[in-house]
Amino acid sequence: MPEKQKKSVWMLLPLYLFTIVFVACPLIYMVALSFSSANSGYGVEWTFTIENYKKILEPVYLNTFVESFRLALTSTFIISVLGYPFGYFMARLPKRKKEKAMLFLMLPFWLNSLIRLYGWIIILQKKGILNYILEKLGIIEEPLAILYSYPAIVIGMVYVLLPFMALSVYSSAEKLDWSLVEAARDLGATKTQAFLHITLKLTFPGLLSGIILTLIPSMGLFFIADILGGNKIVLVGSLIQEQMTRGSNWPFAAALAVILMFLTTAMIMIYRKITNAKELEGIG
C-alpha cells in the first residue's frame, strides 16, 4: 500500500471507530430492543416479538404520530414564511450589515434553549408582557390564555428552529448569481416573475434543506411541548420519554424511535431525490 494511502487510512480510522461505537452500535441495539418485550421494573426479556410494533397501530398511538406531524407541518410552514425572507434579504445586505444580522441571528444560541423557553412563559402567561401590551393598546379587554396551548407550542417551535431555516436560505442565496436576475429584468420580466422563475428556483435547495432541518426535529422536541404546552399535546418524543421513565417499557419506546427514524430517513431520501432532480434539470 502506498505511503499516502496508509496515512489517509490512519487519519480516517478515528472517524470510523467513532461512527461504529457511537452511531452504528446504539442503532443496532435500539432495533434489537424494539423486538424484545418488557419485564417487571426496567427489565427486558430477549424473546423475539413484534407486539411493540402492533401496539403502535392502536388509535391512541397513531393519533400521537398524526398530531406530531400536524404540528411539525404547521411550524415548518410558519418558519418557511418567516425564515425565507430573512435569509434572502440578509444575503443581499452589505458586508458590515450582513455580519450584524448574522450576529443577531446567532445570539440566542449563546443561551440554553430551556432558559429561552422559560422566558417565553413570562411573555405568554396571562399576566405576562404580551397581554399587558395588548391591553394597554386597547386590542383586548381580558388577558388571552395563550400559555399551555397549541399556539404556544407553535410559537416555541418557530422560535427555536427559525435560525436553521434562515441560515439555510442565506447560504443558498449568497451563492446566487444576481446577474441572472438582472438579465431577466432587462429582458422584460417583472420583479415577481424574476423572483419566481430565477431567484426562487436557484434558492430552492436552501429552502428545502431548511424545511428538512425544521420538519424533522419539530416532531421530537418534546421539551417544548412540555414547557409551553403543559403536557396537553403529546408528541412522539414525549411518548418515548414517558415510556422510558414512567412506563418502564423500553422495548416499546425503542419501537417508537425506530418508526420515527424510518420517517426521518424517508424525508431525507425525498429531499435527496428532489435536489438531484433539480441538479439534473439545471445541467440539462
Sequence and secondary structure as in RCSB ss.txt:
>XXXX:A:sequence
MPEKQKKSVWMLLPLYLFTIVFVACPLIYMVALSFSSANSGYGVEWTFTIENYKKILEPVYLNTFVESFRLALTS
TFIISVLGYPFGYFMARLPKRKKEKAMLFLMLPFWLNSLIRLYGWIIILQKKGILNYILEKLGIIEEPLAILYSY
PAIVIGMVYVLLPFMALSVYSSAEKLDWSLVEAARDLGATKTQAFLHITLKLTFPGLLSGIILTLIPSMGLFFIA
DILGGNKIVLVGSLIQEQMTRGSNWPFAAALAVILMFLTTAMIMIYRKITNAKELEGIG
>XXXX:A:secstr
  HHHHHHHHHHHHHHHHHIIIIIHHHHHHHHHHTSEE STT EE     HHHHHHTSHHHHHHHHHHHHHHHHH
HHHHHHHHHHHHHHHHTS HHHHHHHHHHHHGGGGS HHHHHHHHHHHHSTTSHHHHHHHHTTS SS    TTSH
HHHHHHHHHHHHHHHHHHHHHHHHT  HHHHHHHHHTT  HHHHIIIIIHHHHHHHHHHHHHHHHHHHTT HHHH
HHHHTTSS  HHHHHHHHHHTS  HHHHHHHHHHHHHHHHHHHHHHHHHHHHHHHHHH 
